[in-house]
Amino acid sequence: MQNNSSLNYKNMPAQKNAEVQEFLLIEISEKIFAVKALDVLEIIKMIELDYPNEMPSCILGIIKYEQTPTGVIDFREILKQERIVYDLSSKIIIIKTQNEISAFVCDKIIDIKKIETEKIRPLPYQNEKPFYDGVYIDGSENVYILNIQNIKDYISANPEKFTNRENSSRYIINDSESKQRLKKRKEFLSGLSKEIQTAAPLYDRGVSFLINNIKYYINMASVKEFFKVNNSKFIKIPNTPDFIMGLVNIKGEYITIIDIRLFYNNIKTTIKEKSTIIILNSDEFKIGILADEICESLDINYEEILQNRLKNQEEGKMNEFVKDGEIYQILDTEKLLKDERLTIC
């Protein structure tokens, strides 16, 4: 595979039919890659893998996802890069490709980013079924858009290139303490019931935000757009509850803005310099919530929520969880939009 990192992508034509798509950005060998976020089923920490007698050398091991054995691809072997020993912080991405499930390992998760497809440039000198759908220039970084299906097809069509018989287990950390933790993670995932897996993904991707010095968390799938308040004019709606701040014209659409803290805790939020409207992703409602400030991308493992969820929470209040010593209130947008108090919207 040719290394195109030195090519001037900025002079290449952009793809047509522009739209905005959400991508998961990951790091492998200090390079940034991306996959479509909608195709990502789960992201899990490295776990104990299985090793059948024969498998391609580019497969790190086998993971059982929803009772289906799936090979975990190691891109370093495919791209002929020096292989490394993956540790407890490495991530396995479970992704949907056509009608099947695929998996691959990466060093770490970088971010979730919305990208205009017209800004994704095609790569030159590619095969008929390329590994990359293009490259996106993010500041000084080249972000390569992976085509996982083409990579899987390449592995299947070229078995002779991956006949190294060495045990891939040597590329996963194997001291006794780490092996025990990997085993426990595998047992935890295997032990989750079908109901739990359906109700709560093992790994949620979202952002945290502040309201009156309280930290909240919202899943990125629930977010349509962020919009700075700046000098936006709020149009008050007569005879509406106090938690409805009013309407704001955003790109020609009138969005109803809700004061979440007043809605849940009877404490009014004031507009500040960094105030941001989070427009919720809903086909039925045009609703936004007001945040003092957007903080950071936040990756929440279901195991963390399950183990750290605070007990004895009041009925009707937000769920809370603890991560890195911080308490976050989880904004359940599906529950919010079904609340009878919002029928006025």
N, C-alpha and C positions, 0 to 999 in steps of 0.2 A: 504494500500500500504506500503510495507516494506521500511524503511529508510536504504539505502545502503551506506550512506556517509562515514561510518567508514571502509568499505571494501577496500582491497588492489587491486585496479583495474590494477595496473601496472604488476601484475603477471598473468593476464588473457590473453588468446590468442587474437590477433587482427583479425579483419574481413579480408577476402580475397578479391581478385579482386580490388586492390587499384586504386583509382582515386581521383582527387581533386574536392571537391564541396564547394560552397560558402554557409555559414550559417549566419543567423542573430542571434546574441547573446543578450539575454534579462535577466532581473533580476526579480525574484519573491521571496519574503521572504528571501532576502539576499543570494539566491542560483542562480546559473547561468544555464540557459536553452538555447537551440538552436533549430531553425527550418530551413529547407532548404530555402535559400534566393529566389530561383526561384519560390517557392510556394507562396511567400508573394506578395499579390496584392497591398496592401496599408498599411501604418501605419498612424494613425490619433491620435490627442490628444483627451482626454476624452470629450465626448459631452453629451447632454441631451439624455437619453434613454427612450424607451417606456416600459410600464409594463402591459401586459395583465393580466386577472384575475387569470389564472393558468399557472404556469411555474415551472420547477424544481428549487430547491433552489440553485443549482450550476450555474444558469444563472443569471448574474448580471442585465440584461435587454435586450431589443431588439433594434438592429440597423437596419436601412433600407439601404441596399447596392444594388445599381442599381435596385431599386424598389422591392427588395426581402427582406422580414423580416428575420433577422439572429440573433440568440441568442448569446450573448457575454458570453463566459465561464469564470467562476472564479475558477482557479485551486486550490485556497486555500480551498474551500469547498470540492472539489473532494479528495484532499490529506489530509483532516481532519486537516488543520492548522487553527490557529486563523485568523479570517477574519478581514480586516481592512477597513477603509473608504478611498476610492480612491479620489485623489484630481485632480486639474487642470493639473498637470504635468504627470499624468498616461497616458499610451498609450493603444490604441486598435489596435490589429494586425488583419488585414483581410487576410485570407489565403485560398488557393485553396486545397481542399481535394477531391480526385477522381473527381466526376462530380458535386460537390457542393461547396458552399462557407461557410466557418466557420469563427468565430471570437473569440478572447480571450483577456483578459486584462492583462497587466503586469505593474510592477512598473516603469521600465525605460528601454531604449535601451542601450546596452553596446557597441556593435561593430558589424562590418561585418567581418567575418574571413574565409579564405580559409583553409579547413581542408582535409588532406589525409584520405580517408575512412579506410585505413588499420590501422590508429591510433585510430579508434573508437572501444572501447572494449565492448563486450556484458555484460549485467548485469545478475547476477545469480538470481535464485528464482523468475523468472517472469512467468506470466500467458501466455496462448497461444496467447493472443492479448495484448502485454505489452504496457504500457504507454510510454516507452522509447525504442528507437532503439539502444541505447548504451550510453557510456560515453566517453568523450574525456578529456584527462589530459592536461590542459593548465597551465603549471608551477605548482603552488600549488593549482590551482582551478580544481574542477570536473565540466565539462560542460555536462549536460544531454540533449541528443538529443530527442526532443519530437515527439511522433507519434500522431498527432491531430486526425486522422481518428479513431484510436483505442480508444482514449478517448471519442470521440463522440459516438462510438458504445457502449462503456461501459455505458454511461449515458442513452442511449435508452434501453439497456438490463436490467438496474437495476433502474427502476423508484422509487421503494420503498425506495431507499437509499437517495433520494433527494426530500422528501415530506414536508420539512419544509415550512410552509405557510407564514412565515414572509415576509414583503415587502422588496425586495432586494434594493430598493431605499435608504434605510438607510445606505448602504455601499458606497454611492457617496456623496461627499461634498455638503451640502445643505444650506449654508448661502446665503442670498439674492444676494450678489454680484456675488458669484460663480455660482449660478443657472442661473443668467442672462447671464454670459459668456458662460456657457454650452449651453444655448438656442441659443445664437448668432452663436456659432460654428455649431450647428445642422442646423440652417437656412442657413448658408453659404454653407455647404456641399450639402444641398438639392437644393440650388439655382444654383449650377453649371450645365451648359448645358452638354448634352451628348458629344458634340464636344470637350469641354474643358477637360472633364474626359478622353476622348480617347487620346487627344493630349498631356496631361501633367498629370502624376500621382499626387495624392494629397501629396505624400511624396516620395521624391527622396533620395536615399542613395548613398553617394559618398565620395570622399576625396578631400582635398584642397592641393595645392602645390604652391611653390614659383618659380617665374622666375624674376630675377632682382628686387626683393622686391615687386613685384606685385603678389597678390593672385589670383589663378585660382581655378575653381571647375570642377570636372569631375565625371559623374555618374559611380558607380561601375560596372554597366552592360556593360559599354564601355571599361572596363579594363580587359585585359587578364592576365597581369603579370607585376610586377615591377622588374627592374634589375639595380643593382648598376653599374655605369660606371667604377669605379676603373681605371684599366689600359687598358681598351678595346681600340682596334685599330679601328679608323674610316677609311674606305676605300672610298676615294673621287670618285664620279661618274663623268666622263668627261661630259662637255656640259649640266650640270644641273643647275637649279637656285640656288642662294646662300643659300636659306632657307633649301635646302637639304644638311644636314651635311655629309652624306655618308652612307655606309653600315657598320653594326656591326654584327659579328658572335655571335649569342646567342644560345647556346645549339645545334649547328650544323645548325641553320637556319640563313640566312642573312636577317636582318631587316633594312629597310630604315628609317633613323632617320631624323626627321623634327625639325627645329628650329621654334617653334610656334610664338615666339615674333617677329622674323624677318618676318615670314609669314604674320602676321597681322599688325604689327606696324613698320616695317622697322628698328628695333633695334636688333643688333646681341647679342646672348646669348653666354657667355663663360662657359667652363666646369670648375666646382669647385669640392672641396673635397667631398661634399655630393651629387653631381649630380646623378640623377637617370633617367633611361629610363622607360617611361610608355608605354608598348606595348599595342596597341589598339586591341580590340576584333573584328576581322573582318575575315570572310571566304575568302574574295576577295583580300585583301591587307595585306602585312606584313610590318606594319608601326609602328614606335614608336616615341614618342615626348620626348624632353629633358627637365627635370625640375631641378632646382637648389637643391630642397629639397622637400620631401613629408612631409606635415605638420600633418594632423590629419583627422580622420573620420568626416564627416560632414553630418548631416541629415537636409534636406531642405524641409520644408512644402510648398506646392504650394501656400497656402494662403500668406506666407511671400513673395514669389517671386511676386505674383500678386500685393500685396500692396506696395512693396518696390522697384520694378523694376524702374531703372532710365529712365527718359523720354528723348525724342529727341536724341536717339542714331543714329549714322551715319549708313547708309546702308553699309553692308559688314563687319561691326565691330561686336565684340562679345557682346552678351547681358550681362548686369551687374545686380547685386542685392546687397542689403545691409543686413547684418546679424550681430547682436551684435556690431554694429559700424564699422564693416569691410566691405570693398567693394570687391566683388569677380567677376571675369570675368568667364562666363560659357562657357566651351569648348563643343560645339555641334559637336560631332565626326561624326555623320551622315552627317551633312552639310559639314564638313571638307573633308570627304572621297569622296564627290561628286564634290568637287571643280575641275574645269578644269585644274588648275595649277598643280594638282597632277597626271595627266595622265602619266607623265614620270615615276612614281613609279610603 
